[in-house]
């Protein structure tokens, strides 16, 4: 069994979103969905067979990333804060559903909303 990071970019997000999700969830033993179109999947399959499985669900202008990852991967507090600060409010997401374009720079986040965790002291 290996763990894969699977991410996709759909030119028309509403088109096959649910079919792709169902296919990913049924392709392995365990899965997690940390972001809208990013998944972790534990499967006995290899990258090529997963690409063959998901390929028919994608159009020529869609993107697919399948990457084997080490089970020791870590997402730090800084990374989590980065994702949270760039998450769009629900009203903006509803307005942006017609497009897969993300505009940068993102609005400046309120840095006091989520304080930095202190470093642990060495023993």
N, CA, C and O atoms as a printed pandas DataFrame, in Angstrom:
     atom_number atom_name residue_name chain_id  residue_number  x_coord  y_coord  z_coord
0              1         N          UNK        A               1    0.844   -1.186    0.000
1              2        CA          UNK        A               1    0.000    0.000    0.000
2              3         C          UNK        A               1    0.881    1.238    0.000
3              4         O          UNK        A               1    1.877    1.314    0.720
4              5         N          UNK        A               2    0.495    2.202   -0.820
5              6        CA          UNK        A               2    1.194    3.478   -0.872
6              7         C          UNK        A               2    0.174    4.592   -0.719
7              8         O          UNK        A               2   -1.013    4.416   -0.994
8              9         N          UNK        A               3    0.660    5.738   -0.276
9             10        CA          UNK        A               3   -0.191    6.913   -0.145
10            11         C          UNK        A               3    0.121    7.867   -1.283
11            12         O          UNK        A               3    1.286    8.113   -1.598
12            13         N          UNK        A               4   -0.924    8.401   -1.899
13            14        CA          UNK        A               4   -0.795    9.316   -3.028
14            15         C          UNK        A               4   -1.449   10.647   -2.700
15            16         O          UNK        A               4   -2.473   10.707   -2.019
16            17         N          UNK        A               5   -0.842   11.700   -3.194
17            18        CA          UNK        A               5   -1.461   13.017   -3.206
18            19         C          UNK        A               5   -2.096   13.153   -4.579
19            20         O          UNK        A               5   -1.410   13.044   -5.595
20            21         N          UNK        A               6   -3.392   13.389   -4.616
21            22        CA          UNK        A               6   -4.117   13.550   -5.877
22            23         C          UNK        A               6   -4.752   14.929   -5.867
23            24         O          UNK        A               6   -5.471   15.290   -4.936
24            25         N          UNK        A               7   -4.480   15.686   -6.902
25            26        CA          UNK        A               7   -5.062   17.016   -7.030
26            27         C          UNK        A               7   -5.504   17.207   -8.469
27            28         O          UNK        A               7   -4.840   16.741   -9.396
28            29         N          UNK        A               8   -6.614   17.886   -8.656
29            30        CA          UNK        A               8   -7.097   18.121  -10.013
30            31         C          UNK        A               8   -7.592   19.553  -10.143
31            32         O          UNK        A               8   -7.987   20.188   -9.165
32            33         N          UNK        A               9   -7.558   20.038  -11.370
33            34        CA          UNK        A               9   -8.042   21.380  -11.696
34            35         C          UNK        A               9   -9.021   21.219  -12.846
35            36         O          UNK        A               9   -8.628   20.868  -13.959
36            37         N          UNK        A              10  -10.284   21.472  -12.583
37            38        CA          UNK        A              10  -11.321   21.324  -13.599
38            39         C          UNK        A              10  -11.631   22.674  -14.224
39            40         O          UNK        A              10  -11.910   23.640  -13.514
40            41         N          UNK        A              11  -11.584   22.748  -15.546
41            42        CA          UNK        A              11  -11.918   23.993  -16.238
42            43         C          UNK        A              11  -13.376   24.362  -15.970
43            44         O          UNK        A              11  -13.712   25.539  -15.845
44            45         N          UNK        A              12  -14.236   23.352  -15.883
45            46        CA          UNK        A              12  -15.640   23.551  -15.536
46            47         C          UNK        A              12  -15.887   22.756  -14.248
47            48         O          UNK        A              12  -16.247   21.581  -14.313
48            49         N          UNK        A              13  -15.698   23.379  -13.082
49            50        CA          UNK        A              13  -15.718   22.643  -11.817
50            51         C          UNK        A              13  -16.982   21.832  -11.544
51            52         O          UNK        A              13  -16.909   20.817  -10.851
52            53         N          UNK        A              14  -18.112   22.237  -12.054
53            54        CA          UNK        A              14  -19.354   21.517  -11.764
54            55         C          UNK        A              14  -19.543   20.288  -12.644
55            56         O          UNK        A              14  -20.418   19.467  -12.371
56            57         N          UNK        A              15  -18.744   20.146  -13.689
57            58        CA          UNK        A              15  -18.998   19.106  -14.684
58            59         C          UNK        A              15  -18.881   17.684  -14.137
59            60         O          UNK        A              15  -19.877   16.961  -14.133
60            61         N          UNK        A              16  -17.726   17.264  -13.685
61            62        CA          UNK        A              16  -17.536   15.892  -13.218
62            63         C          UNK        A              16  -17.031   15.815  -11.785
63            64         O          UNK        A              16  -16.474   14.794  -11.383
64            65         N          UNK        A              17  -17.215   16.866  -11.019
65            66        CA          UNK        A              17  -16.661   16.939   -9.672
66            67         C          UNK        A              17  -17.086   15.750   -8.805
67            68         O          UNK        A              17  -16.250   15.155   -8.125
68            69         N          UNK        A              18  -18.349   15.407   -8.821
69            70        CA          UNK        A              18  -18.838   14.326   -7.966
70            71         C          UNK        A              18  -18.397   12.959   -8.478
71            72         O          UNK        A              18  -18.107   12.067   -7.681
72            73         N          UNK        A              19  -18.344   12.785   -9.789
73            74        CA          UNK        A              19  -17.881   11.513  -10.354
74            75         C          UNK        A              19  -16.413   11.276  -10.025
75            76         O          UNK        A              19  -16.021   10.152   -9.711
76            77         N          UNK        A              20  -15.601   12.325  -10.093
77            78        CA          UNK        A              20  -14.184   12.198   -9.749
78            79         C          UNK        A              20  -14.039   11.865   -8.267
79            80         O          UNK        A              20  -13.245   10.998   -7.900
80            81         N          UNK        A              21  -14.797   12.543   -7.419
81            82        CA          UNK        A              21  -14.739   12.270   -5.978
82            83         C          UNK        A              21  -15.111   10.816   -5.687
83            84         O          UNK        A              21  -14.432   10.152   -4.903
84            85         N          UNK        A              22  -16.166   10.322   -6.301
85            86        CA          UNK        A              22  -16.579    8.928   -6.096
86            87         C          UNK        A              22  -15.503    7.961   -6.570
87            88         O          UNK        A              22  -15.235    6.952   -5.917
88            89         N          UNK        A              23  -14.890    8.269   -7.701
89            90        CA          UNK        A              23  -13.837    7.412   -8.242
90            91         C          UNK        A              23  -12.619    7.384   -7.322
91            92         O          UNK        A              23  -12.032    6.324   -7.102
92            93         N          UNK        A              24  -12.239    8.536   -6.787
93            94        CA          UNK        A              24  -11.101    8.589   -5.859
94            95         C          UNK        A              24  -11.418    7.810   -4.586
95            96         O          UNK        A              24  -10.592    7.027   -4.117
96            97         N          UNK        A              25  -12.608    8.021   -4.026
97            98        CA          UNK        A              25  -12.967    7.353   -2.774
98            99         C          UNK        A              25  -13.025    5.834   -2.925
99           100         O          UNK        A              25  -12.769    5.108   -1.965
100          101         N          UNK        A              26  -13.356    5.353   -4.115
101          102        CA          UNK        A              26  -13.458    3.907   -4.315
102          103         C          UNK        A              26  -12.163    3.288   -4.844
103          104         O          UNK        A              26  -12.117    2.079   -5.076
104          105         N          UNK        A              27  -11.120    4.079   -5.039
105          106        CA          UNK        A              27   -9.877    3.576   -5.637
106          107         C          UNK        A              27   -8.892    3.008   -4.623
107          108         O          UNK        A              27   -7.857    2.466   -5.011
108          109         N          UNK        A              28   -9.191    3.122   -3.343
109          110        CA          UNK        A              28   -8.230    2.636   -2.352
110          111         C          UNK        A              28   -8.885    2.262   -1.046
111          112         O          UNK        A              28  -10.109    2.219   -0.924
112          113         N          UNK        A              29   -8.037    1.994   -0.073
113          114        CA          UNK        A              29   -8.507    1.578    1.245
114          115         C          UNK        A              29   -8.940    2.744    2.120
115          116         O          UNK        A              29   -9.959    2.676    2.808
116          117         N          UNK        A              30   -8.133    3.842    2.087
117          118        CA          UNK        A              30   -8.422    5.016    2.910
118          119         C          UNK        A              30   -8.227    6.263    2.071
119          120         O          UNK        A              30   -7.446    6.274    1.119
120          121         N          UNK        A              31   -8.950    7.317    2.436
121          122        CA          UNK        A              31   -8.792    8.592    1.743
122          123         C          UNK        A              31   -9.064    9.730    2.710
123          124         O          UNK        A              31   -9.718    9.556    3.738
124          125         N          UNK        A              32   -8.546   10.900    2.355
125          126        CA          UNK        A              32   -8.808   12.138    3.093
126          127         C          UNK        A              32   -8.858   13.258    2.068
127          128         O          UNK        A              32   -8.172   13.209    1.047
128          129         N          UNK        A              33   -9.671   14.264    2.346
129          130        CA          UNK        A              33   -9.840   15.388    1.426
130          131         C          UNK        A              33   -9.561   16.689    2.190
131          132         O          UNK        A              33  -10.494   17.310    2.699
132          133         N          UNK        A              34   -8.286   17.111    2.279
133          134        CA          UNK        A              34   -7.968   18.314    3.052
134          135         C          UNK        A              34   -8.388   19.615    2.383
135          136         O          UNK        A              34   -8.617   20.612    3.067
136          137         N          UNK        A              35   -8.493   19.623    1.058
137          138        CA          UNK        A              35   -8.903   20.813    0.310
138          139         C          UNK        A              35   -9.912   20.408   -0.751
139          140         O          UNK        A              35  -10.093   19.219   -1.014
140          141         N          UNK        A              36  -10.563   21.373   -1.354
141          142        CA          UNK        A              36  -11.651   21.139   -2.305
142          143         C          UNK        A              36  -11.310   20.110   -3.386
143          144         O          UNK        A              36  -12.111   19.211   -3.643
144          145         N          UNK        A              37  -10.163   20.216   -4.013
145          146        CA          UNK        A              37   -9.809   19.285   -5.092
146          147         C          UNK        A              37   -8.460   18.616   -4.833
147          148         O          UNK        A              37   -7.726   18.298   -5.769
148          149         N          UNK        A              38   -8.143   18.407   -3.560
149          150        CA          UNK        A              38   -6.899   17.745   -3.168
150          151         C          UNK        A              38   -7.238   16.592   -2.235
151          152         O          UNK        A              38   -7.985   16.753   -1.270
152          153         N          UNK        A              39   -6.684   15.443   -2.534
153          154        CA          UNK        A              39   -6.991   14.230   -1.793
154          155         C          UNK        A              39   -5.711   13.509   -1.409
155          156         O          UNK        A              39   -4.688   13.631   -2.083
156          157         N          UNK        A              40   -5.778   12.756   -0.320
157          158        CA          UNK        A              40   -4.786   11.742    0.003
158          159         C          UNK        A              40   -5.503   10.411   -0.149
159          160         O          UNK        A              40   -6.628   10.246    0.324
160          161         N          UNK        A              41   -4.849    9.463   -0.809
161          162        CA          UNK        A              41   -5.451    8.160   -1.057
162          163         C          UNK        A              41   -4.427    7.081   -0.747
163          164         O          UNK        A              41   -3.297    7.141   -1.232
164          165         N          UNK        A              42   -4.810    6.097    0.055
165          166        CA          UNK        A              42   -3.968    4.933    0.296
166          167         C          UNK        A              42   -4.501    3.806   -0.566
167          168         O          UNK        A              42   -5.657    3.403   -0.437
168          169         N          UNK        A              43   -3.644    3.298   -1.454
169          170        CA          UNK        A              43   -4.088    2.318   -2.438
170          171         C          UNK        A              43   -2.948    1.370   -2.794
171          172         O          UNK        A              43   -1.776    1.712   -2.642
172          173         N          UNK        A              44   -3.298    0.183   -3.266
173          174        CA          UNK        A              44   -2.293   -0.759   -3.760
174          175         C          UNK        A              44   -1.988   -0.508   -5.235
175          176         O          UNK        A              44   -1.087   -1.133   -5.794
176          177         N          UNK        A              45   -2.723    0.391   -5.864
177          178        CA          UNK        A              45   -2.503    0.722   -7.278
178          179         C          UNK        A              45   -1.251    1.581   -7.427
179          180         O          UNK        A              45   -0.728    2.107   -6.445
180          181         N          UNK        A              46   -0.774    1.717   -8.666
181          182        CA          UNK        A              46    0.349    2.617   -8.925
182          183         C          UNK        A              46   -0.174    3.877   -9.616
183          184         O          UNK        A              46   -1.356    3.972   -9.946
184          185         N          UNK        A              47    0.725    4.845   -9.831
185          186        CA          UNK        A              47    0.331    6.131  -10.413
186          187         C          UNK        A              47   -0.325    5.962  -11.784
187          188         O          UNK        A              47   -1.328    6.609  -12.084
188          189         N          UNK        A              48    0.250    5.085  -12.613
189          190        CA          UNK        A              48   -0.263    4.906  -13.978
190          191         C          UNK        A              48   -1.686    4.350  -13.977
191          192         O          UNK        A              48   -2.535    4.815  -14.737
192          193         N          UNK        A              49   -1.948    3.358  -13.128
193          194        CA          UNK        A              49   -3.305    2.790  -13.109
194          195         C          UNK        A              49   -4.316    3.775  -12.527
195          196         O          UNK        A              49   -5.477    3.786  -12.936
196          197         N          UNK        A              50   -3.883    4.601  -11.574
197          198        CA          UNK        A              50   -4.788    5.635  -11.060
198          199         C          UNK        A              50   -5.085    6.673  -12.141
199          200         O          UNK        A              50   -6.226    7.115  -12.279
200          201         N          UNK        A              51   -4.069    7.062  -12.904
201          202        CA          UNK        A              51   -4.275    8.021  -13.995
202          203         C          UNK        A              51   -5.226    7.447  -15.040
203          204         O          UNK        A              51   -6.066    8.173  -15.572
204          205         N          UNK        A              52   -5.104    6.153  -15.342
205          206        CA          UNK        A              52   -6.023    5.504  -16.290
206          207         C          UNK        A              52   -7.452    5.492  -15.742
207          208         O          UNK        A              52   -8.414    5.634  -16.497
208          209         N          UNK        A              53   -7.581    5.325  -14.442
209          210        CA          UNK        A              53   -8.904    5.282  -13.812
210          211         C          UNK        A              53   -9.594    6.644  -13.859
211          212         O          UNK        A              53  -10.784    6.733  -14.160
212          213         N          UNK        A              54   -8.829    7.720  -13.555
213          214        CA          UNK        A              54   -9.419    9.057  -13.482
214          215         C          UNK        A              54   -9.449    9.766  -14.832
215          216         O          UNK        A              54  -10.265   10.666  -15.032
216          217         N          UNK        A              55   -8.585    9.385  -15.755
217          218        CA          UNK        A              55   -8.456   10.054  -17.048
218          219         C          UNK        A              55   -9.757   10.228  -17.822
219          220         O          UNK        A              55  -10.019   11.322  -18.321
220          221         N          UNK        A              56  -10.585    9.185  -17.941
221          222        CA          UNK        A              56  -11.834    9.334  -18.703
222          223         C          UNK        A              56  -12.815   10.349  -18.104
223          224         O          UNK        A              56  -13.736   10.793  -18.789
224          225         N          UNK        A              57  -12.628   10.714  -16.846
225          226        CA          UNK        A              57  -13.516   11.679  -16.203
226          227         C          UNK        A              57  -13.083   13.125  -16.441
227          228         O          UNK        A              57  -13.800   14.056  -16.074
228          229         N          UNK        A              58  -11.913   13.317  -17.055
229          230        CA          UNK        A              58  -11.357   14.651  -17.260
230          231         C          UNK        A              58  -11.443   15.063  -18.717
231          232         O          UNK        A              58  -11.371   14.223  -19.615
232          233         N          UNK        A              59  -11.600   16.367  -18.949
233          234        CA          UNK        A              59  -11.563   16.920  -20.298
234          235         C          UNK        A              59  -10.128   17.281  -20.650
235          236         O          UNK        A              59   -9.245   17.242  -19.793
236          237         N          UNK        A              60   -9.895   17.632  -21.903
237          238        CA          UNK        A              60   -8.541   17.960  -22.350
238          239         C          UNK        A              60   -7.998   19.223  -21.693
239          240         O          UNK        A              60   -6.781   19.393  -21.616
240          241         N          UNK        A              61   -8.862   20.109  -21.219
241          242        CA          UNK        A              61   -8.391   21.336  -20.575
242          243         C          UNK        A              61   -8.389   21.251  -19.045
243          244         O          UNK        A              61   -8.232   22.270  -18.374
244          245         N          UNK        A              62   -8.563   20.048  -18.488
245          246        CA          UNK        A              62   -8.468   19.821  -17.052
246          247         C          UNK        A              62   -7.043   19.382  -16.707
247          248         O          UNK        A              62   -6.288   18.961  -17.583
248          249         N          UNK        A              63   -6.687   19.483  -15.438
249          250        CA          UNK        A              63   -5.367   19.050  -14.990
250          251         C          UNK        A              63   -5.481   18.006  -13.894
251          252         O          UNK        A              63   -6.433   18.010  -13.114
252          253         N          UNK        A              64   -4.493   17.103  -13.842
253          254        CA          UNK        A              64   -4.480   16.039  -12.842
254          255         C          UNK        A              64   -3.054   15.841  -12.343
255          256         O          UNK        A              64   -2.120   15.750  -13.140
256          257         N          UNK        A              65   -2.888   15.775  -11.026
257          258        CA          UNK        A              65   -1.601   15.490  -10.397
258          259         C          UNK        A              65   -1.780   14.274   -9.506
259          260         O          UNK        A              65   -2.653   14.253   -8.639
260          261         N          UNK        A              66   -0.946   13.258   -9.722
261          262        CA          UNK        A              66   -0.923   12.077   -8.861
262          263         C          UNK        A              66    0.525   11.888   -8.448
263          264         O          UNK        A              66    1.394   11.669   -9.292
264          265         N          UNK        A              67    0.784   11.974   -7.146
265          266        CA          UNK        A              67    2.155   11.895   -6.656
266          267         C          UNK        A              67    2.203   11.001   -5.428
267          268         O          UNK        A              67    1.426   11.175   -4.490
268          269         N          UNK        A              68    3.112   10.053   -5.441
269          270        CA          UNK        A              68    3.320    9.203   -4.279
270          271         C          UNK        A              68    3.971   10.039   -3.183
271          272         O          UNK        A              68    4.908   10.793   -3.444
272          273         N          UNK        A              69    3.471    9.904   -1.952
273          274        CA          UNK        A              69    4.023   10.681   -0.840
274          275         C          UNK        A              69    4.468    9.745    0.276
275          276         O          UNK        A              69    3.961    8.634    0.428
276          277         N          UNK        A              70    5.419   10.227    1.039
277          278        CA          UNK        A              70    5.913    9.507    2.201
278          279         C          UNK        A              70    4.862    9.610    3.303
279          280         O          UNK        A              70    4.245   10.662    3.474
280          281         N          UNK        A              71    4.657    8.550    4.033
281          282        CA          UNK        A              71    3.675    8.566    5.124
282          283         C          UNK        A              71    4.074    9.504    6.248
283          284         O          UNK        A              71    3.276    9.758    7.150
284          285         N          UNK        A              72    5.295   10.022    6.211
285          286        CA          UNK        A              72    5.775   10.902    7.261
286          287         C          UNK        A              72    5.571   12.383    6.937
287          288         O          UNK        A              72    6.159   13.232    7.607
288          289         N          UNK        A              73    4.771   12.715    5.949
289          290        CA          UNK        A              73    4.553   14.114    5.565
290          291         C          UNK        A              73    3.934   14.886    6.728
291          292         O          UNK        A              73    3.150   14.341    7.505
292          293         N          UNK        A              74    4.295   16.155    6.832
293          294        CA          UNK        A              74    3.828   17.005    7.928
294          295         C          UNK        A              74    3.293   18.310    7.355
295          296         O          UNK        A              74    3.902   18.890    6.456
296          297         N          UNK        A              75    2.171   18.769    7.862
297          298        CA          UNK        A              75    1.640   20.081    7.529
298          299         C          UNK        A              75    1.768   20.934    8.782
299          300         O          UNK        A              75    1.118   20.661    9.791
300          301         N          UNK        A              76    2.598   21.960    8.720
301          302        CA          UNK        A              76    2.897   22.757    9.907
302          303         C          UNK        A              76    1.808   23.780   10.187
303          304         O          UNK        A              76    0.949   24.041    9.345
304          305         N          UNK        A              77    1.857   24.348   11.370
305          306        CA          UNK        A              77    0.922   25.395   11.760
306          307         C          UNK        A              77    0.990   26.563   10.781
307          308         O          UNK        A              77   -0.034   27.156   10.442
308          309         N          UNK        A              78    2.203   26.892   10.329
309          310        CA          UNK        A              78    2.369   27.990    9.377
310          311         C          UNK        A              78    1.644   27.688    8.075
311          312         O          UNK        A              78    0.997   28.567    7.506
312          313         N          UNK        A              79    1.746   26.444    7.596
313          314        CA          UNK        A              79    1.055   26.058    6.363
314          315         C          UNK        A              79   -0.453   26.120    6.538
315          316         O          UNK        A              79   -1.163   26.606    5.658
316          317         N          UNK        A              80   -0.944   25.631    7.669
317          318        CA          UNK        A              80   -2.383   25.685    7.921
318          319         C          UNK        A              80   -2.878   27.123    7.955
319          320         O          UNK        A              80   -3.932   27.435    7.401
320          321         N          UNK        A              81   -2.119   27.997    8.606
321          322        CA          UNK        A              81   -2.514   29.399    8.672
322          323         C          UNK        A              81   -2.519   30.012    7.269
323          324         O          UNK        A              81   -3.411   30.794    6.941
324          325         N          UNK        A              82   -1.527   29.663    6.438
325          326        CA          UNK        A              82   -1.459   30.181    5.071
326          327         C          UNK        A              82   -2.722   29.801    4.298
327          328         O          UNK        A              82   -3.300   30.643    3.611
328          329         N          UNK        A              83   -3.160   28.534    4.403
329          330        CA          UNK        A              83   -4.374   28.101    3.713
330          331         C          UNK        A              83   -5.601   28.838    4.245
331          332         O          UNK        A              83   -6.432   29.303    3.465
332          333         N          UNK        A              84   -5.716   28.945    5.568
333          334        CA          UNK        A              84   -6.893   29.595    6.155
334          335         C          UNK        A              84   -6.989   31.067    5.781
335          336         O          UNK        A              84   -8.083   31.581    5.550
336          337         N          UNK        A              85   -5.847   31.746    5.721
337          338        CA          UNK        A              85   -5.857   33.169    5.406
338          339         C          UNK        A              85   -6.259   33.423    3.957
339          340         O          UNK        A              85   -6.739   34.511    3.640
340          341         N          UNK        A              86   -6.082   32.469    3.092
341          342        CA          UNK        A              86   -6.388   32.655    1.680
342          343         C          UNK        A              86   -7.727   32.046    1.275
343          344         O          UNK        A              86   -8.141   32.155    0.121
344          345         N          UNK        A              87   -8.394   31.411    2.217
345          346        CA          UNK        A              87   -9.700   30.827    1.934
346          347         C          UNK        A              87  -10.706   31.943    1.691
347          348         O          UNK        A              87  -10.766   32.909    2.453
348          349         N          UNK        A              88  -11.487   31.811    0.642
349          350        CA          UNK        A              88  -12.466   32.845    0.302
350          351         C          UNK        A              88  -13.716   32.687    1.157
351          352         O          UNK        A              88  -14.118   31.564    1.463
352          353         N          UNK        A              89  -14.338   33.803    1.549
353          354        CA          UNK        A              89  -15.634   33.709    2.225
354          355         C          UNK        A              89  -16.674   33.068    1.299
355          356         O          UNK        A              89  -16.525   33.105    0.077
356          357         N          UNK        A              90  -17.711   32.491    1.873
357          358        CA          UNK        A              90  -18.724   31.783    1.087
358          359         C          UNK        A              90  -19.364   32.670    0.029
359          360         O          UNK        A              90  -19.681   32.189   -1.059
360          361         N          UNK        A              91  -19.562   33.949    0.317
361          362        CA          UNK        A              91  -20.186   34.835   -0.669
362          363         C          UNK        A              91  -19.292   35.028   -1.881
363          364         O          UNK        A              91  -19.783   35.079   -3.009
364          365         N          UNK        A              92  -17.972   35.137   -1.662
365          366        CA          UNK        A              92  -17.048   35.273   -2.786
366          367         C          UNK        A              92  -16.972   33.981   -3.581
367          368         O          UNK        A              92  -16.872   34.013   -4.808
368          369         N          UNK        A              93  -17.017   32.837   -2.891
369          370        CA          UNK        A              93  -16.943   31.559   -3.586
370          371         C          UNK        A              93  -18.156   31.364   -4.482
371          372         O          UNK        A              93  -18.024   30.863   -5.599
372          373         N          UNK        A              94  -19.331   31.752   -4.012
373          374        CA          UNK        A              94  -20.536   31.612   -4.824
374          375         C          UNK        A              94  -20.439   32.458   -6.081
375          376         O          UNK        A              94  -20.869   32.030   -7.153
376          377         N          UNK        A              95  -19.883   33.647   -5.961
377          378        CA          UNK        A              95  -19.736   34.528   -7.119
378          379         C          UNK        A              95  -18.674   34.016   -8.077
379          380         O          UNK        A              95  -18.751   34.282   -9.277
380          381         N          UNK        A              96  -17.681   33.285   -7.572
381          382        CA          UNK        A              96  -16.561   32.839   -8.405
382          383         C          UNK        A              96  -16.764   31.445   -8.988
383          384         O          UNK        A              96  -15.861   30.943   -9.658
384          385         N          UNK        A              97  -17.887   30.807   -8.770
385          386        CA          UNK        A              97  -18.077   29.433   -9.241
386          387         C          UNK        A              97  -18.096   29.305  -10.754
387          388         O          UNK        A              97  -17.907   28.207  -11.276
388          389         N          UNK        A              98  -18.315   30.378  -11.456
389          390        CA          UNK        A              98  -18.349   30.324  -12.909
390          391         C          UNK        A              98  -16.949   30.272  -13.506
391          392         O          UNK        A              98  -16.808   30.085  -14.714
392          393         N          UNK        A              99  -15.930   30.430  -12.703
393          394        CA          UNK        A              99  -14.565   30.512  -13.206
394          395         C          UNK        A              99  -13.622   29.749  -12.296
395          396         O          UNK        A              99  -13.877   29.616  -11.099
396          397         N          UNK        A             100  -12.536   29.249  -12.860
397          398        CA          UNK        A             100  -11.520   28.600  -12.043
398          399         C          UNK        A             100  -10.292   29.488  -11.893
399          400         O          UNK        A             100   -9.206   28.988  -11.603
400          401         N          UNK        A             101  -10.444   30.790  -12.085
401          402        CA          UNK        A             101   -9.348   31.743  -11.999
402          403         C          UNK        A             101   -9.248   32.270  -10.576
403          404         O          UNK        A             101  -10.250   32.670   -9.983
404          405         N          UNK        A             102   -8.051   32.271  -10.039
405          406        CA          UNK        A             102   -7.795   32.814   -8.711
406          407         C          UNK        A             102   -6.957   34.064   -8.883
407          408         O          UNK        A             102   -5.922   34.027   -9.548
408          409         N          UNK        A             103   -7.383   35.161   -8.300
409          410        CA          UNK        A             103   -6.662   36.428   -8.425
410          411         C          UNK        A             103   -5.725   36.609   -7.241
411          412         O          UNK        A             103   -6.099   36.361   -6.095
412          413         N          UNK        A             104   -4.508   37.044   -7.528
413          414        CA          UNK        A             104   -3.537   37.355   -6.486
414          415         C          UNK        A             104   -3.103   38.788   -6.656
415          416         O          UNK        A             104   -3.170   39.268   -7.788
416          417         N          UNK        A             105   -2.675   39.506   -5.676
417          418        CA          UNK        A             105   -2.473   39.011   -4.318
418          419         C          UNK        A             105   -3.788   38.894   -3.569
419          420         O          UNK        A             105   -4.749   39.613   -3.845
420          421         N          UNK        A             106   -3.809   37.986   -2.631
421          422        CA          UNK        A             106   -4.990   37.801   -1.793
422          423         C          UNK        A             106   -5.098   38.977   -0.834
423          424         O          UNK        A             106   -4.091   39.621   -0.537
424          425         N          UNK        A             107   -6.300   39.272   -0.341
425          426        CA          UNK        A             107   -6.443   40.358    0.632
426          427         C          UNK        A             107   -5.570   40.093    1.851
427          428         O          UNK        A             107   -5.367   38.946    2.250
428          429         N          UNK        A             108   -5.057   41.170    2.436
429          430        CA          UNK        A             108   -4.205   41.017    3.619
430          431         C          UNK        A             108   -5.027   40.427    4.759
431          432         O          UNK        A             108   -6.087   40.952    5.102
432          433         N          UNK        A             109   -4.539   39.335    5.346
433          434        CA          UNK        A             109   -5.279   38.704    6.437
434          435         C          UNK        A             109   -5.112   39.482    7.733
435          436         O          UNK        A             109   -4.162   40.247    7.904
436          437         N          UNK        A             110   -6.050   39.269    8.634
437          438        CA          UNK        A             110   -5.944   39.834    9.975
438          439         C          UNK        A             110   -5.014   38.921   10.762
439          440         O          UNK        A             110   -5.417   37.842   11.197
440          441         N          UNK        A             111   -3.778   39.351   10.944
441          442        CA          UNK        A             111   -2.770   38.497   11.562
442          443         C          UNK        A             111   -3.066   38.184   13.018
443          444         O          UNK        A             111   -2.568   37.189   13.546
444          445         N          UNK        A             112   -3.865   39.011   13.679
445          446        CA          UNK        A             112   -4.188   38.750   15.075
446          447         C          UNK        A             112   -5.290   37.706   15.223
447          448         O          UNK        A             112   -5.541   37.228   16.330
448          449         N          UNK        A             113   -5.945   37.348   14.131
449          450        CA          UNK        A             113   -7.051   36.404   14.198
450          451         C          UNK        A             113   -6.578   35.021   14.641
451          452         O          UNK        A             113   -7.318   34.299   15.309
452          453         N          UNK        A             114   -5.357   34.651   14.275
453          454        CA          UNK        A             114   -4.836   33.345   14.656
454          455         C          UNK        A             114   -3.390   33.515   15.100
455          456         O          UNK        A             114   -2.493   33.585   14.260
456          457         N          UNK        A             115   -3.150   33.582   16.397
457          458        CA          UNK        A             115   -1.791   33.861   16.877
458          459         C          UNK        A             115   -0.829   32.712   16.582
459          460         O          UNK        A             115   -1.222   31.550   16.478
460          461         N          UNK        A             116    0.419   33.076   16.454
461          462        CA          UNK        A             116    1.494   32.097   16.244
462          463         C          UNK        A             116    1.652   31.262   17.503
463          464         O          UNK        A             116    1.600   31.796   18.611
464          465         N          UNK        A             117    1.844   29.958   17.347
465          466        CA          UNK        A             117    2.085   29.100   18.501
466          467         C          UNK        A             117    3.529   29.267   18.947
467          468         O          UNK        A             117    4.416   29.404   18.104
468          469         N          UNK        A             118    3.788   29.259   20.252
469          470        CA          UNK        A             118    5.168   29.425   20.724
470          471         C          UNK        A             118    5.991   28.176   20.425
471          472         O          UNK        A             118    5.455   27.074   20.312
472          473         N          UNK        A             119    7.305   28.368   20.299
473          474        CA          UNK        A             119    8.201   27.235   20.113
474          475         C          UNK        A             119    8.229   26.405   21.389
475          476         O          UNK        A             119    8.107   26.940   22.491
476          477         N          UNK        A             120    8.390   25.104   21.233
477          478        CA          UNK        A             120    8.517   24.223   22.394
478          479         C          UNK        A             120    9.918   24.361   22.968
479          480         O          UNK        A             120   10.884   24.552   22.230
480          481         N          UNK        A             121   10.022   24.264   24.275
481          482        CA          UNK        A             121   11.326   24.357   24.922
482          483         C          UNK        A             121   12.001   22.992   24.907
483          484         O          UNK        A             121   11.377   21.970   25.193
484          485         N          UNK        A             122   13.287   22.994   24.566
485          486        CA          UNK        A             122   14.051   21.744   24.567
486          487         C          UNK        A             122   14.250   21.273   25.997
487          488         O          UNK        A             122   14.445   22.076   26.909
488          489         N          UNK        A             123   14.198   19.971   26.178
489          490        CA          UNK        A             123   14.384   19.447   27.538
490          491         C          UNK        A             123   15.779   18.919   27.734
491          492         O          UNK        A             123   16.111   18.440   28.819
